[in-house]
Every structure is written in structure tokens, then in C-alpha cells.
Amino acid sequence: MSDFYKNNRVVVNNGDYREQHGKVLDDITGYSHLRRHYQIKLDGGIIVNLAGSSLQLETLTLNEVNAEVANLKHQIIEVASQLPEKMGTELPNHLGYLHDALIFRNQSRFSTEYSYITGELARAIEGRYVTQQWCETIKIGLEKLQHNMDCNLTYTS
């Protein structure tokens, strides 16, 4: 049985939420429980309590990484006309740099690009160019990529 930690990305294996993805918010196992239980925020925003035995760590294949980056770029390009010109053109470029860093397992570059992108998204919300809800969907994708980077470094070290 695996232990999961706060912010781990997980996939639900069975039950009502089977095959849904989310992140661990907290370990809610009490001292009297033999099985670990976790509070999970599913990607749809629902918060559920699930047994650790019904969860597995989310890992992305190279094809899934490529698809996630393509999806993020597509979403950003769709709203690019609402963003300041520089932001609208640079965000897709920096997603490409983030992708390259992930593929080559360059944690430093990945962190730099991740920080840049999330900072620009925060500016876009502050400037009311995009909604908080729209940014949340982008952040879920970025968290998946961040988790994948962390897992790749953990399992290859």
C-alpha cells in the first residue's frame, strides 16, 4: 500500500469516482484506522474522502504529456485576443519551454518556466483579462505536469 502526500496527483481506481483524477489535500487517517484515508480534490472541484487502497499515483506517458501541453496551448490561444499582446504571444512560447524542460528532466528550467506561467496567469486574473475559473483549469494541467516532473525525478534518482 502506498502512502500519498499533500499535493500528490492521484487517480481513483474504483467506486463512484473511478478513473477520475485529482490531488491529495490531506491525510485524514485517524489513529484508530488500519487503512489510510485521504481527502482528495477531484479535477472537477469536488472534494471527497477516499481510502488509500482506491488510489494510485498519477503518472503521465510521453503521449499524455504532449497532449496536456497541446491542450494548455490551445486553451491559451483561444483567449489570447483578450490578453495583453505580449502575454498572449509569450504564454504559448513558455509552455513550449516548459514542455522541453519536462522532456529533458531539467528541473531548474521547468521551475523557471512554471513560475513565469503561473505569474502571468495571476496577472491575467488581476487585470480581469480572464476569469479565475478559466485559470483554475489551466492550473490543473500545470499541476499534472509539475507532478510528472517530480515523479520522474524521484523515480530516476
Backbone bond lengths (Angstrom), bond angles and torsions (degrees), N, CA, C in turn:
res aa  C-N    CA-C-N  psi(-1)  N-CA   C-N-CA  omega(-1)  CA-C   N-CA-C  phi
1 M - - - 1.451 - - 1.528 108.38 -
2 S 1.296 115.62 136.21 1.461 121.74 -179.43 1.515 110.95 -91.75
3 D 1.319 114.68 146.87 1.451 120.08 168.82 1.520 106.40 -96.23
4 F 1.313 115.29 140.78 1.450 120.96 178.10 1.515 107.93 -113.29
5 Y 1.312 115.01 152.02 1.449 120.71 -176.62 1.526 110.04 -120.79
6 K 1.318 115.01 158.74 1.460 121.15 -179.97 1.531 110.09 -49.51
7 N 1.324 115.43 133.92 1.463 125.75 179.59 1.523 114.84 76.50
8 N 1.356 118.52 -0.86 1.465 118.96 171.53 1.510 108.97 -60.49
9 R 1.312 116.65 140.63 1.462 122.14 173.02 1.524 106.94 -87.30
10 V 1.329 116.73 133.39 1.460 121.71 -177.50 1.530 110.97 -133.84
11 V 1.341 114.09 162.56 1.456 122.50 173.82 1.522 106.44 -121.83
12 V 1.327 116.78 136.29 1.462 121.66 178.43 1.529 107.65 -83.13
13 N 1.348 115.84 128.25 1.468 121.56 -176.39 1.520 114.42 -87.46
14 N 1.330 117.48 -28.18 1.464 118.93 -175.69 1.524 110.55 -153.71
15 G 1.320 114.59 173.89 1.457 120.03 178.91 1.517 112.75 88.34
16 D 1.321 115.40 -165.83 1.467 122.11 -176.43 1.527 113.56 -61.78
17 Y 1.313 117.43 -24.98 1.463 121.23 -175.04 1.535 112.37 -108.71
18 R 1.323 116.29 20.47 1.465 123.05 -177.94 1.535 111.27 -48.28
19 E 1.333 115.14 133.76 1.463 125.52 177.22 1.527 114.11 68.04
20 Q 1.327 117.39 10.91 1.467 119.79 173.84 1.524 108.52 -88.65
21 H 1.311 114.77 149.24 1.459 121.90 -178.29 1.522 109.15 -107.05
22 G 1.332 115.08 153.75 1.453 119.98 177.62 1.516 110.53 -170.84
23 K 1.342 114.22 -169.53 1.463 118.21 178.11 1.519 109.80 -130.07
24 V 1.323 114.56 150.42 1.460 121.86 -179.33 1.525 108.43 -75.12
25 L 1.330 115.19 125.97 1.461 120.32 174.91 1.518 111.23 -93.61
26 D 1.361 115.10 -37.37 1.461 118.59 -174.82 1.516 110.95 -165.08
27 D 1.317 115.99 152.56 1.462 122.82 170.44 1.520 105.16 -89.97
28 I 1.322 117.40 115.21 1.469 120.75 -176.36 1.519 111.90 -106.64
29 T 1.321 116.49 18.20 1.455 120.99 178.80 1.525 108.97 -67.59
30 G 1.302 116.07 125.59 1.460 120.20 175.11 1.518 109.59 -85.36
31 Y 1.299 116.65 170.08 1.457 120.69 -179.01 1.523 112.68 -66.54
32 S 1.324 117.55 -22.78 1.457 120.35 -177.25 1.529 113.10 -88.45
33 H 1.322 117.98 -5.82 1.464 120.97 -177.62 1.523 110.98 -90.03
34 L 1.315 115.61 138.57 1.455 120.38 175.17 1.522 111.40 -87.08
35 R 1.320 116.26 -27.11 1.463 121.15 179.62 1.519 109.50 -104.60
36 R 1.317 115.80 142.95 1.458 120.44 -179.63 1.531 109.70 -78.34
37 H 1.318 115.73 141.19 1.458 122.75 176.42 1.525 108.67 -127.75
38 Y 1.320 115.29 146.22 1.459 120.61 -175.46 1.514 110.23 -133.30
39 Q 1.326 114.42 148.82 1.460 120.89 171.33 1.526 106.02 -92.56
40 I 1.338 115.66 123.64 1.459 122.63 -174.90 1.523 109.57 -120.09
41 K 1.326 116.14 134.95 1.458 120.48 171.21 1.521 106.75 -101.00
42 L 1.336 115.60 108.18 1.452 120.70 179.41 1.518 109.64 -68.89
43 D 1.325 116.91 155.45 1.458 120.92 -177.22 1.522 112.61 -58.64
44 G 1.315 117.82 -23.82 1.462 121.00 176.63 1.515 113.42 -78.57
45 G 1.341 117.16 -2.93 1.459 121.30 177.35 1.518 114.81 100.41
46 I 1.328 118.08 -10.87 1.462 121.89 -179.63 1.530 108.92 -74.92
47 I 1.329 116.11 137.88 1.461 121.07 176.37 1.525 107.62 -105.91
48 V 1.349 115.17 126.56 1.460 121.34 -177.35 1.522 109.74 -132.68
49 N 1.326 115.62 157.24 1.457 122.34 173.83 1.520 107.71 -106.33
50 L 1.334 116.46 124.34 1.462 120.81 -175.30 1.519 111.12 -134.50
51 A 1.332 114.99 150.66 1.458 120.96 175.48 1.523 109.05 -70.72
52 G 1.307 116.19 142.46 1.457 121.00 178.33 1.519 112.45 -58.82
53 S 1.333 116.56 -29.81 1.463 120.46 -179.56 1.528 112.42 -67.51
54 S 1.329 117.50 -15.89 1.469 120.18 178.85 1.532 111.92 -97.46
55 L 1.329 116.84 9.75 1.464 121.34 -176.86 1.521 111.33 -120.92
56 Q 1.308 115.70 151.70 1.461 120.62 168.63 1.517 108.07 -137.78
57 L 1.314 115.54 152.02 1.456 121.38 179.34 1.519 109.17 -64.22
58 E 1.324 116.53 134.10 1.454 121.07 178.67 1.525 109.17 -76.63
59 T 1.308 116.16 127.85 1.459 121.64 173.17 1.520 107.44 -130.34
60 L 1.309 116.33 141.32 1.453 121.11 -178.87 1.520 109.94 -107.96
61 T 1.320 115.91 137.31 1.457 120.40 171.64 1.520 108.40 -76.05
62 L 1.317 116.53 168.72 1.460 120.16 177.43 1.522 110.35 -58.88
63 N 1.316 117.77 -40.51 1.472 120.87 178.32 1.522 111.25 -63.43
64 E 1.335 117.43 -38.75 1.464 120.57 178.63 1.524 111.47 -69.15
65 V 1.328 117.14 -36.98 1.471 120.98 175.48 1.517 109.31 -61.77
66 N 1.329 116.17 -48.36 1.465 120.61 179.81 1.525 111.04 -59.88
67 A 1.338 116.59 -42.06 1.466 120.90 -179.95 1.528 110.88 -66.64
68 E 1.313 117.89 -39.51 1.469 121.63 179.51 1.526 110.43 -63.99
69 V 1.325 117.04 -44.49 1.463 120.65 178.89 1.528 109.91 -64.22
70 A 1.328 116.87 -43.71 1.471 120.50 178.94 1.525 110.86 -61.13
71 N 1.330 116.61 -41.10 1.465 121.26 178.44 1.527 110.87 -63.30
72 L 1.328 116.70 -44.60 1.465 120.60 178.73 1.524 111.14 -62.26
73 K 1.341 116.61 -44.94 1.470 119.99 178.09 1.522 111.03 -60.01
74 H 1.327 115.97 -43.28 1.466 120.58 -179.94 1.535 110.62 -60.23
75 Q 1.338 116.28 -45.28 1.467 120.05 -179.82 1.533 111.38 -62.95
76 I 1.322 116.30 -39.61 1.461 119.81 -179.50 1.527 110.55 -70.64
77 I 1.305 117.51 -41.89 1.465 121.03 179.29 1.529 110.65 -62.21
78 E 1.350 116.66 -34.45 1.468 120.02 178.50 1.527 112.95 -61.43
79 V 1.335 116.99 -31.69 1.469 119.74 -178.42 1.529 112.16 -106.31
80 A 1.312 117.11 5.62 1.467 120.62 -175.57 1.520 112.61 -55.81
81 S 1.322 117.56 -34.50 1.468 119.60 -179.44 1.532 112.50 -67.99
82 Q 1.336 117.45 -19.11 1.464 121.79 178.53 1.531 111.31 -86.78
83 L 1.316 116.93 -15.36 1.462 122.13 -176.61 1.517 110.41 -92.21
84 P 1.338 117.17 157.34 1.459 118.62 171.05 1.537 108.57 -55.60
85 E 1.329 117.03 145.68 1.463 121.44 -172.05 1.528 113.15 -51.16
86 K 1.316 117.19 -48.12 1.466 120.82 -178.07 1.531 110.73 -61.23
87 M 1.317 116.82 -44.33 1.464 121.19 -179.36 1.533 110.37 -64.43
88 G 1.312 116.52 -42.76 1.455 121.24 -178.23 1.514 113.85 -63.89
89 T 1.332 116.62 -30.00 1.468 119.44 178.93 1.525 111.91 -91.48
90 E 1.340 117.33 -32.19 1.462 119.47 -176.09 1.525 114.38 -80.72
91 L 1.319 118.11 -33.10 1.469 118.79 -178.98 1.533 112.70 -57.77
92 P 1.331 120.26 -47.95 1.473 118.54 176.84 1.538 112.90 -61.01
93 N 1.331 116.74 -36.50 1.469 119.80 177.28 1.521 111.24 -62.71
94 H 1.316 116.28 -43.98 1.466 119.86 -178.71 1.527 111.79 -70.45
95 L 1.321 117.51 -28.09 1.464 119.33 172.10 1.530 110.07 -63.99
96 G 1.315 116.64 -37.57 1.469 120.78 175.41 1.520 111.66 -62.81
97 Y 1.337 116.34 -42.52 1.469 120.41 178.08 1.533 110.34 -65.04
98 L 1.334 116.05 -39.35 1.468 121.08 177.53 1.527 109.74 -61.47
99 H 1.313 116.14 -43.86 1.461 122.08 178.60 1.526 110.71 -59.67
100 D 1.330 116.68 -47.54 1.464 120.54 178.97 1.522 111.17 -59.69
101 A 1.318 116.77 -43.23 1.468 120.57 179.41 1.525 110.79 -62.21
102 L 1.308 116.90 -38.91 1.466 121.01 179.18 1.527 110.39 -66.43
103 I 1.313 116.40 -46.43 1.463 120.84 -179.08 1.530 111.10 -60.92
104 F 1.330 116.51 -40.76 1.461 120.59 -178.32 1.532 112.88 -92.55
105 R 1.338 116.09 6.10 1.472 123.12 177.18 1.526 112.14 54.57
106 N 1.322 114.78 43.99 1.458 121.63 178.59 1.533 107.73 -97.41
107 Q 1.329 115.70 91.39 1.463 121.79 -174.60 1.522 112.09 -60.35
108 S 1.323 117.52 -41.51 1.464 120.67 -178.11 1.526 110.60 -62.29
109 R 1.312 117.01 -48.35 1.466 121.19 179.71 1.527 110.56 -64.86
110 F 1.343 115.27 -41.01 1.462 119.50 179.00 1.525 110.08 -59.07
111 S 1.330 116.49 -46.94 1.472 120.88 -179.25 1.523 111.55 -61.33
112 T 1.318 116.54 -40.99 1.462 120.90 178.74 1.524 110.80 -61.87
113 E 1.321 116.52 -48.17 1.465 120.68 -178.42 1.524 111.33 -68.28
114 Y 1.333 116.67 -39.81 1.462 121.48 178.22 1.526 110.18 -60.19
115 S 1.320 116.25 -45.66 1.470 121.15 178.92 1.520 111.20 -63.47
116 Y 1.327 117.01 -41.72 1.456 120.52 179.22 1.531 110.36 -61.91
117 I 1.328 116.41 -48.64 1.466 120.68 -176.80 1.525 111.09 -64.22
118 T 1.322 117.59 -46.40 1.468 119.34 -179.10 1.529 110.80 -67.32
119 G 1.321 117.28 -33.06 1.465 120.25 175.95 1.523 111.74 -65.79
120 E 1.326 116.52 -42.18 1.460 120.42 177.93 1.533 111.19 -66.42
121 L 1.317 116.87 -36.91 1.469 119.74 176.97 1.529 110.43 -64.06
122 A 1.323 116.69 -40.03 1.469 120.28 177.32 1.539 109.83 -62.73
123 R 1.327 116.75 -41.73 1.468 119.94 177.32 1.527 111.04 -63.71
124 A 1.327 116.56 -37.73 1.466 120.44 179.71 1.529 110.82 -64.81
125 I 1.327 117.02 -36.85 1.474 120.57 177.42 1.526 109.32 -69.46
126 E 1.329 116.38 -47.85 1.473 120.62 -179.60 1.527 111.63 -57.84
127 G 1.325 115.85 -39.31 1.463 120.39 179.64 1.519 112.98 -80.36
128 R 1.324 116.78 -0.82 1.466 123.68 -179.51 1.530 112.79 59.27
129 Y 1.319 114.64 32.66 1.471 119.62 175.63 1.525 110.58 -80.30
130 V 1.350 115.24 -30.41 1.470 121.94 178.49 1.521 108.44 -137.86
131 T 1.314 115.90 165.02 1.461 120.21 179.83 1.526 111.41 -87.81
132 Q 1.301 114.98 158.11 1.466 121.48 175.22 1.528 109.41 -59.49
133 Q 1.319 117.08 -40.93 1.469 121.51 -179.08 1.529 110.75 -61.38
134 W 1.332 117.45 -43.31 1.459 120.44 178.47 1.525 109.93 -60.97
135 C 1.327 116.62 -44.53 1.467 120.36 -179.80 1.522 111.84 -63.84
136 E 1.329 117.19 -33.51 1.468 119.99 178.95 1.529 110.90 -61.74
137 T 1.323 117.92 -38.91 1.469 119.50 178.54 1.525 110.42 -66.94
138 I 1.319 117.18 -36.19 1.466 120.74 176.72 1.531 109.59 -67.11
139 K 1.323 116.24 -42.67 1.464 120.04 -178.50 1.524 111.90 -63.08
140 I 1.329 118.09 -34.82 1.470 120.72 177.43 1.527 108.96 -60.65
141 G 1.321 116.90 -46.56 1.461 120.27 178.08 1.522 112.16 -61.62
142 L 1.320 116.49 -42.24 1.467 120.15 178.37 1.528 111.21 -64.59
143 E 1.338 116.57 -38.92 1.473 120.05 177.45 1.521 111.16 -63.30
144 K 1.333 116.73 -37.83 1.470 119.82 176.97 1.526 110.05 -60.87
145 L 1.331 116.36 -44.21 1.457 120.01 179.64 1.526 111.24 -66.84
146 Q 1.334 116.76 -40.88 1.475 120.94 177.51 1.521 110.37 -61.13
147 H 1.323 116.47 -45.73 1.466 120.57 179.63 1.527 110.19 -62.01
148 N 1.316 116.56 -41.00 1.455 119.88 179.62 1.526 110.76 -63.80
149 M 1.321 117.42 -40.32 1.462 120.98 176.60 1.531 109.84 -61.68
150 D 1.318 116.50 -46.81 1.465 120.59 -179.55 1.522 111.42 -61.34
151 C 1.335 116.93 -43.33 1.469 121.16 -179.93 1.520 110.82 -65.82
152 N 1.332 117.23 -43.00 1.475 119.73 179.09 1.516 111.56 -60.90
153 L 1.323 116.76 -40.75 1.467 119.58 179.60 1.519 110.95 -70.12
154 T 1.336 117.39 -36.79 1.463 121.40 -179.71 1.530 110.71 -66.49
155 Y 1.337 116.73 -44.32 1.458 120.82 -174.09 1.515 113.55 -82.74
156 T 1.325 117.91 -12.13 1.452 119.70 179.09 1.526 112.09 -106.04
157 S 1.327 117.16 -6.71 1.463 120.06 -178.70 1.512 110.85 -80.67
